[in-house]
Amino acid sequence: MFRAFRDIWRLPDVRNKLLVTGLILLVYQFAAHVPVVGVDTNAIETLLQPGQAGAGLINVLNLLSGGAVRNFSVIANGVYPYITASIILQLLIPLIPRLAELQKEPGGRDVITRYTYYLAIPMAFLQAFGQIQIFNSLLGTGQQIIPGFGSDFLLTVSVLFSMTAGTMFAVWLGELITEQGIGNGISLIIFSGIVAQVPTNLAQMAGDSSIPVLWNIGLFIVLTVVSIFVIIYIQEGERRIPVQYGKRVRGSKQYGGARTHIPMKVNPVGMIPLIFSQAIITLPAVVVSFFPEGDFGNGIRNAFGNQQGLFYWLSFFLLTVFFTFFYSDVMVGNQDLSGNLQRNGGFIPGIRPGKQTQDFVSRVTRRITLVGALFLGIIAITPGIVDFINSVLFAGQYTPGTSVNAANVITGSGLIILVGVVIETMRQLEAQLVMRNYRGFLK
């Protein structure tokens, strides 16, 4: 492996790609520290206090923005509007025949990508406005994250346009990494933000006086190592469906007749269900934040705005499992495996082409997705499990939600992103080495 890293650095074009990637990530981190005009830094510090209402939502937004929410910078939206626009279009493709036809046409995917950019702009405006309003509601009456926002027209327009421009700037940096650097640019931007937050979270965890430091550090190491192992095992796990191609004889030559397989991933959807479920579970708290305070509204905020309580974690688990099945079905439907096999003369042994093949693939997908769904659900509620264990072991000392626990230093979503990005980047570097007749990372 060390020899492989040395060989990579010796290749001028690969070395330049690595340097470009590092430079762009550095530019993004600088931009993440440029605050929005008029932002109240004291209000930001209040929101980031342990146990503050809405901590779950703030953590997710901070994760997807690469840590920019912590400073409420011009790129506080991060690439989340682009991700949301991409997910919306993927869900609309099987529902709108014209989009489904466009996807199959030559150059159709480029057109859909352009539509995604167009949709990301209004999504960025909406998220910027909603994010500010939500933070204002979390702060309570008499305090605003940006004093004068909404009443001062020029300030409001400046903030919305600067945050939208920041989102598109972040997306552009991600595309630059994809084209000129190594790896998937959008994923690497989120990756860099997660890594940048780890030292701060570790310092907060170590400074928690309610739990012994050795227990926190030991539990963090065990959780991280076990989670990485399980994530790799599940993410790389697949069910191989055998495929046979028919033989064709033309003159004295024979074509086809090959045997291959369709690799069906145990978890084909990555962390998208976690994003969906986190967005949905915080939606009630977001909605009631626009209405006057009351007992009902306060109950909703306490149930869904904080990462606490059996009801919250059970809802989070069930939503994650549901969205894993839902998005897997959507992906299988978009791929049209039965149609592609039939057009290329392939078939699954013992299964008739056409509808029976599609039904068979759907059944197999749902069976193996059960494992992936349970895996994502458990990853999602790991912080709640750790809170429960700490509450039992250190009863009277530890209060759930008041500090960073061992599972919140790098959340389950963050670990899935980290592992996925590292594996994908290593594969691209491996391909660069093998293409030049060098030995890869592994024998």
C-alpha positions as CSV (number, residue, x, y, z in Angstrom):
1,M,0.0,0.0,0.0
2,F,2.8,2.4,0.8
3,R,4.5,1.5,-2.5
4,A,1.2,2.3,-4.2
5,F,1.0,5.7,-2.6
6,R,4.6,6.4,-3.6
7,D,3.8,5.4,-7.2
8,I,0.7,7.7,-7.3
9,W,2.8,10.7,-6.2
10,R,5.4,9.9,-8.9
11,L,2.8,10.1,-11.7
12,P,2.6,13.8,-12.7
13,D,-1.0,13.8,-14.0
14,V,-2.4,11.9,-10.9
15,R,-0.3,14.1,-8.6
16,N,-1.8,17.2,-10.3
17,K,-5.3,15.8,-9.8
18,L,-4.7,15.2,-6.1
19,L,-3.3,18.7,-5.7
20,V,-6.2,20.3,-7.5
21,T,-8.6,18.3,-5.3
22,G,-6.9,19.5,-2.1
23,L,-6.8,23.1,-3.3
24,I,-10.5,23.2,-4.1
25,L,-11.4,21.6,-0.7
26,L,-9.2,24.3,0.9
27,V,-11.1,27.0,-1.0
28,Y,-14.4,25.5,0.2
29,Q,-13.2,25.5,3.8
30,F,-12.2,29.2,3.5
31,A,-15.7,30.0,2.1
32,A,-17.3,28.1,5.0
33,H,-15.8,30.8,7.3
34,V,-17.2,33.8,5.4
35,P,-20.4,34.7,7.4
36,V,-23.6,36.0,5.9
37,V,-24.0,39.8,6.1
38,G,-25.6,40.9,9.4
39,V,-25.5,37.5,11.2
40,D,-25.5,37.6,15.0
41,T,-22.6,35.4,16.2
42,N,-23.9,35.4,19.7
43,A,-27.2,33.8,18.5
44,I,-25.2,31.2,16.6
45,E,-23.3,30.3,19.8
46,T,-26.7,30.0,21.6
47,L,-28.0,27.5,19.0
48,L,-24.9,25.4,19.2
49,Q,-25.1,24.9,23.0
50,P,-25.6,21.2,24.0
51,G,-29.2,20.4,24.6
52,Q,-30.5,23.3,22.6
53,A,-33.9,22.7,20.9
54,G,-33.5,21.7,17.2
55,A,-30.1,20.1,17.7
56,G,-31.0,17.2,15.4
57,L,-31.9,19.5,12.5
58,I,-28.9,21.8,13.0
59,N,-26.6,18.7,13.0
60,V,-28.0,17.4,9.7
61,L,-27.8,20.8,8.0
62,N,-24.2,21.3,9.4
63,L,-23.3,17.8,8.0
64,L,-24.6,18.4,4.5
65,S,-23.1,21.9,4.4
66,G,-19.7,20.7,5.2
67,G,-19.7,22.5,8.6
68,A,-20.8,25.9,7.2
69,V,-23.9,26.2,9.4
70,R,-21.7,26.4,12.4
71,N,-20.5,29.8,11.2
72,F,-23.7,30.5,9.2
73,S,-21.6,31.3,6.2
74,V,-22.6,32.2,2.7
75,I,-22.6,28.5,1.9
76,A,-24.6,27.5,4.9
77,N,-27.0,25.8,2.6
78,G,-24.1,23.7,1.3
79,V,-25.0,21.3,-1.6
80,Y,-28.3,20.2,0.1
81,P,-30.5,22.1,-2.4
82,Y,-28.8,20.4,-5.3
83,I,-29.1,17.0,-3.6
84,T,-32.8,17.7,-2.9
85,A,-33.4,18.7,-6.5
86,S,-31.6,15.6,-7.8
87,I,-33.7,13.4,-5.5
88,I,-36.9,15.1,-6.7
89,L,-36.1,14.6,-10.3
90,Q,-35.2,10.9,-9.7
91,L,-38.6,10.4,-8.1
92,L,-40.4,12.2,-10.9
93,I,-38.8,10.3,-13.8
94,P,-40.9,7.2,-13.4
95,L,-44.0,9.3,-12.9
96,I,-43.6,11.6,-15.9
97,P,-43.5,9.7,-19.2
98,R,-41.6,12.6,-21.0
99,L,-38.8,12.5,-18.4
100,A,-38.6,8.7,-18.7
101,E,-38.3,8.9,-22.5
102,L,-35.7,11.8,-22.2
103,Q,-33.5,9.7,-19.9
104,K,-33.3,7.0,-22.6
105,E,-32.5,9.4,-25.4
106,P,-28.8,10.1,-26.4
107,G,-27.7,13.1,-24.3
108,G,-30.9,12.9,-22.2
109,R,-29.0,12.5,-19.0
110,D,-27.1,15.7,-19.6
111,V,-30.5,17.5,-20.1
112,I,-31.8,16.1,-16.8
113,T,-28.6,17.2,-15.1
114,R,-29.2,20.7,-16.4
115,Y,-32.8,20.6,-15.1
116,T,-31.3,19.6,-11.7
117,Y,-29.2,22.8,-11.7
118,Y,-32.3,24.9,-12.6
119,L,-34.3,23.3,-9.9
120,A,-31.5,23.8,-7.3
121,I,-31.7,27.6,-7.6
122,P,-35.3,28.0,-6.3
123,M,-34.7,25.2,-3.8
124,A,-31.7,27.2,-2.5
125,F,-33.9,30.3,-2.1
126,L,-36.5,28.4,-0.2
127,Q,-34.0,26.6,2.0
128,A,-32.2,29.9,2.8
129,F,-35.5,31.6,3.9
130,G,-36.7,28.5,5.8
131,Q,-33.4,28.0,7.5
132,I,-33.3,31.5,8.8
133,Q,-36.9,31.4,10.0
134,I,-36.4,28.0,11.7
135,F,-33.3,29.3,13.6
136,N,-35.2,32.4,14.6
137,S,-38.0,30.2,16.1
138,L,-35.5,28.1,17.9
139,L,-33.9,31.2,19.5
140,G,-37.3,32.3,20.9
141,T,-38.9,35.7,21.0
142,G,-36.8,38.8,21.0
143,Q,-33.8,37.4,19.2
144,Q,-33.0,36.8,15.5
145,I,-30.2,35.0,13.8
146,I,-30.0,38.0,11.3
147,P,-31.5,41.1,13.0
148,G,-33.7,43.0,10.5
149,F,-34.3,40.0,8.2
150,G,-37.8,40.2,6.7
151,S,-38.3,43.8,7.7
152,D,-35.4,45.3,5.8
153,F,-36.0,44.6,2.1
154,L,-32.4,45.3,1.0
155,L,-30.9,43.1,3.7
156,T,-33.4,40.3,3.0
157,V,-32.7,40.3,-0.7
158,S,-28.9,40.5,-0.1
159,V,-28.9,37.5,2.3
160,L,-31.1,35.3,0.1
161,F,-29.1,36.0,-3.1
162,S,-25.7,35.6,-1.3
163,M,-26.8,32.2,0.2
164,T,-28.2,31.0,-3.1
165,A,-25.0,32.1,-4.9
166,G,-23.0,30.3,-2.2
167,T,-24.9,27.1,-2.9
168,M,-24.2,27.2,-6.6
169,F,-20.6,28.1,-5.9
170,A,-20.3,25.0,-3.7
171,V,-21.9,22.9,-6.5
172,W,-19.5,24.4,-9.0
173,L,-16.5,23.5,-6.8
174,G,-17.8,20.0,-6.5
175,E,-18.1,19.7,-10.3
176,L,-14.6,21.0,-10.7
177,I,-13.3,18.2,-8.4
178,T,-15.2,15.6,-10.5
179,E,-13.8,16.9,-13.8
180,Q,-10.3,18.0,-12.8
181,G,-9.6,16.1,-9.6
182,I,-10.0,12.7,-8.1
183,G,-13.3,11.3,-6.8
184,N,-16.9,12.6,-6.7
185,G,-16.8,16.3,-6.0
186,I,-20.1,16.7,-4.1
187,S,-19.3,13.8,-1.8
188,L,-15.8,15.0,-1.2
189,I,-17.0,18.4,-0.1
190,I,-19.4,16.8,2.5
191,F,-16.5,14.5,3.4
192,S,-14.1,17.4,4.1
193,G,-16.8,19.1,6.3
194,I,-17.3,16.0,8.4
195,V,-13.6,15.5,8.9
196,A,-13.1,19.2,9.9
197,Q,-15.7,18.9,12.6
198,V,-14.2,15.8,14.3
199,P,-11.6,17.6,16.4
200,T,-14.1,20.0,17.8
201,N,-16.6,17.2,18.6
202,L,-13.8,15.1,20.3
203,A,-12.8,18.1,22.4
204,Q,-16.5,18.6,23.5
205,M,-16.9,14.9,24.3
206,A,-13.6,14.8,26.3
207,G,-14.7,17.9,28.2
208,D,-17.9,16.3,29.5
209,S,-17.5,16.0,33.2
210,S,-20.7,13.8,33.7
211,I,-19.0,10.7,32.1
212,P,-15.4,9.4,32.7
213,V,-13.1,10.4,29.8
214,L,-11.7,6.9,29.3
215,W,-15.2,5.5,28.9
216,N,-16.1,8.1,26.3
217,I,-12.9,7.6,24.3
218,G,-13.0,3.8,24.5
219,L,-16.7,3.7,23.5
220,F,-15.9,6.1,20.6
221,I,-13.1,3.9,19.3
222,V,-15.1,0.7,19.6
223,L,-18.2,2.2,17.9
224,T,-16.1,3.7,15.1
225,V,-14.2,0.5,14.3
226,V,-17.2,-1.8,14.5
227,S,-19.3,0.7,12.5
228,I,-16.7,1.0,9.7
229,F,-16.4,-2.8,9.5
230,V,-20.2,-3.3,9.3
231,I,-20.6,-0.5,6.8
232,I,-18.0,-1.9,4.5
233,Y,-19.4,-5.4,4.9
234,I,-23.0,-4.3,4.1
235,Q,-22.1,-1.7,1.4
236,E,-20.0,-4.1,-0.5
237,G,-22.3,-7.1,0.0
238,E,-24.3,-8.2,-3.1
239,R,-26.5,-10.9,-4.4
240,R,-25.5,-12.0,-7.9
241,I,-28.3,-13.0,-10.2
242,P,-27.1,-15.3,-13.0
243,V,-27.7,-14.1,-16.6
244,Q,-27.4,-16.2,-19.8
245,Y,-27.2,-14.7,-23.3
246,G,-28.6,-16.6,-26.2
247,K,-26.3,-18.0,-28.9
248,R,-26.4,-16.6,-32.5
249,V,-24.6,-18.3,-35.4
250,R,-23.7,-16.3,-38.4
251,G,-21.9,-18.3,-41.0
252,S,-19.0,-20.1,-39.3
253,K,-18.9,-17.8,-36.3
254,Q,-20.9,-18.0,-33.1
255,Y,-21.9,-14.9,-31.1
256,G,-23.3,-14.6,-27.6
257,G,-23.8,-17.6,-25.3
258,A,-21.9,-15.9,-22.5
259,R,-22.7,-16.3,-18.8
260,T,-22.6,-13.3,-16.5
261,H,-24.5,-11.9,-13.5
262,I,-26.4,-8.9,-12.2
263,P,-24.9,-7.6,-9.0
264,M,-27.7,-6.6,-6.6
265,K,-26.3,-4.5,-3.7
266,V,-27.6,-5.1,-0.2
267,N,-27.7,-1.4,0.3
268,P,-28.0,0.2,-3.1
269,V,-29.2,3.6,-1.8
270,G,-26.4,4.7,0.4
271,M,-27.4,7.3,3.0
272,I,-30.3,8.8,1.0
273,P,-32.9,7.2,3.3
274,L,-31.2,8.7,6.3
275,I,-31.5,12.2,4.7
276,F,-35.1,11.6,3.8
277,S,-36.1,10.4,7.3
278,Q,-34.2,13.1,9.1
279,A,-35.9,15.8,6.9
280,I,-39.3,14.3,7.5
281,I,-38.9,13.8,11.2
282,T,-37.9,17.4,11.8
283,L,-40.7,18.7,9.5
284,P,-43.4,18.9,12.3
285,A,-41.1,21.0,14.4
286,V,-40.4,23.2,11.4
287,V,-44.1,23.7,10.6
288,V,-45.1,24.6,14.2
289,S,-42.2,27.1,14.4
290,F,-44.2,29.4,12.0
291,F,-47.1,29.6,14.4
292,P,-47.5,31.2,17.9
293,E,-46.2,29.3,20.8
294,G,-48.5,27.0,22.8
295,D,-48.7,23.7,24.6
296,F,-49.3,21.8,21.4
297,G,-46.5,23.5,19.6
298,N,-44.1,23.1,22.4
299,G,-44.9,19.4,22.6
300,I,-44.2,18.9,18.9
301,R,-40.9,20.8,19.3
302,N,-39.9,18.7,22.2
303,A,-40.8,15.4,20.5
304,F,-39.3,16.1,17.0
305,G,-37.0,19.1,17.4
306,N,-34.6,17.3,19.8
307,Q,-32.7,14.0,19.4
308,Q,-34.3,12.6,22.6
309,G,-37.0,10.2,23.7
310,L,-38.2,6.8,22.7
311,F,-40.9,8.2,20.3
312,Y,-38.3,10.2,18.4
313,W,-35.9,7.3,17.9
314,L,-38.6,4.8,17.1
315,S,-40.1,7.1,14.5
316,F,-36.6,7.7,13.0
317,F,-35.9,4.0,12.8
318,L,-39.3,3.2,11.1
319,L,-38.9,6.2,8.6
320,T,-35.4,5.0,7.7
321,V,-36.6,1.5,7.0
322,F,-39.6,2.7,4.9
323,F,-37.5,5.1,2.8
324,T,-34.9,2.4,2.2
325,F,-37.5,0.1,0.7
326,F,-39.2,3.0,-1.2
327,Y,-36.0,4.4,-2.8
328,S,-34.8,0.9,-3.7
329,D,-38.0,0.2,-5.6
330,V,-37.7,3.5,-7.4
331,M,-34.1,2.8,-8.4
332,V,-34.9,-0.7,-9.7
333,G,-37.9,0.6,-11.6
334,N,-35.7,3.3,-13.2
335,Q,-33.0,0.8,-14.3
336,D,-35.6,-1.3,-16.3
337,L,-33.4,-4.4,-16.0
338,S,-35.9,-6.8,-17.6
339,G,-36.2,-4.5,-20.7
340,N,-32.4,-4.1,-21.0
341,L,-31.9,-7.9,-20.8
342,Q,-34.6,-8.6,-23.4
343,R,-33.2,-6.0,-25.8
344,N,-29.7,-7.5,-25.5
345,G,-30.9,-11.2,-25.8
346,G,-30.2,-12.0,-22.2
347,F,-32.4,-13.9,-19.7
348,I,-32.3,-15.3,-16.2
349,P,-32.2,-19.1,-16.3
350,G,-35.6,-20.5,-15.3
351,I,-37.4,-17.2,-15.5
352,R,-39.4,-16.0,-18.5
353,P,-38.4,-12.7,-20.1
354,G,-40.5,-9.6,-19.6
355,K,-42.9,-9.1,-16.6
356,Q,-41.8,-12.3,-14.8
357,T,-38.2,-11.2,-14.9
358,Q,-39.1,-7.8,-13.5
359,D,-41.2,-9.4,-10.8
360,F,-38.3,-11.8,-9.9
361,V,-35.8,-8.9,-9.7
362,S,-38.2,-6.9,-7.5
363,R,-38.7,-9.9,-5.1
364,V,-34.9,-10.4,-4.8
365,T,-34.4,-6.7,-4.3
366,R,-37.0,-6.5,-1.5
367,R,-35.5,-9.5,0.3
368,I,-32.0,-8.3,0.4
369,T,-33.1,-4.7,1.0
370,L,-34.5,-5.9,4.3
371,V,-31.0,-6.4,5.6
372,G,-29.9,-3.0,4.2
373,A,-32.9,-1.3,5.7
374,L,-32.4,-2.8,9.2
375,F,-28.7,-1.8,9.0
376,L,-29.5,1.8,8.1
377,G,-32.2,1.9,10.8
378,I,-29.7,0.8,13.5
379,I,-27.0,3.2,12.3
380,A,-29.6,6.0,12.5
381,I,-30.6,5.3,16.1
382,T,-27.1,4.6,17.4
383,P,-26.8,8.0,19.3
384,G,-30.1,7.2,21.0
385,I,-28.8,3.7,22.1
386,V,-25.6,5.3,23.4
387,D,-27.7,7.9,25.3
388,F,-29.7,5.1,26.9
389,I,-26.6,3.2,27.9
390,N,-25.0,6.3,29.4
391,S,-28.2,7.1,31.3
392,V,-28.3,3.6,32.9
393,L,-24.6,3.5,33.7
394,F,-24.3,7.0,35.0
395,A,-27.8,7.6,36.4
396,G,-28.1,11.0,38.1
397,Q,-25.0,12.3,36.4
398,Y,-25.7,12.1,32.6
399,T,-28.6,13.8,30.9
400,P,-29.4,12.8,27.3
401,G,-28.9,15.5,24.7
402,T,-26.8,17.8,26.9
403,S,-23.4,16.9,25.4
404,V,-21.7,15.2,22.5
405,N,-21.8,11.5,23.1
406,A,-19.5,8.9,21.5
407,A,-21.9,8.2,18.7
408,N,-22.3,11.9,17.8
409,V,-18.6,12.7,17.2
410,I,-19.1,11.1,13.8
411,T,-22.7,10.3,13.2
412,G,-23.9,7.1,11.4
413,S,-24.7,9.2,8.3
414,G,-21.3,10.8,8.5
415,L,-19.5,7.4,8.7
416,I,-21.5,6.1,5.7
417,I,-20.3,9.1,3.7
418,L,-16.7,8.8,4.9
419,V,-16.4,5.1,4.2
420,G,-18.2,5.4,0.8
421,V,-16.1,8.4,-0.3
422,V,-12.8,6.7,0.8
423,I,-13.7,3.4,-1.0
424,E,-14.7,5.3,-4.2
425,T,-11.6,7.5,-4.2
426,M,-9.3,4.4,-3.6
427,R,-11.0,2.6,-6.5
428,Q,-10.3,5.6,-8.8
429,L,-6.7,5.8,-7.7
430,E,-6.4,2.0,-8.1
431,A,-7.7,2.3,-11.7
432,Q,-5.1,5.0,-12.4
433,L,-2.3,2.8,-11.2
434,V,-3.5,-0.4,-13.0
435,M,-4.0,1.6,-16.3
436,R,-0.3,2.5,-16.1
437,N,0.8,-1.1,-15.3
438,Y,1.5,-0.3,-11.6
439,R,0.6,-2.6,-8.8
440,G,-2.6,-1.5,-7.0
441,F,-3.2,-1.0,-3.2
442,L,-4.0,-4.7,-2.6
443,K,-2.4,-7.9,-4.0
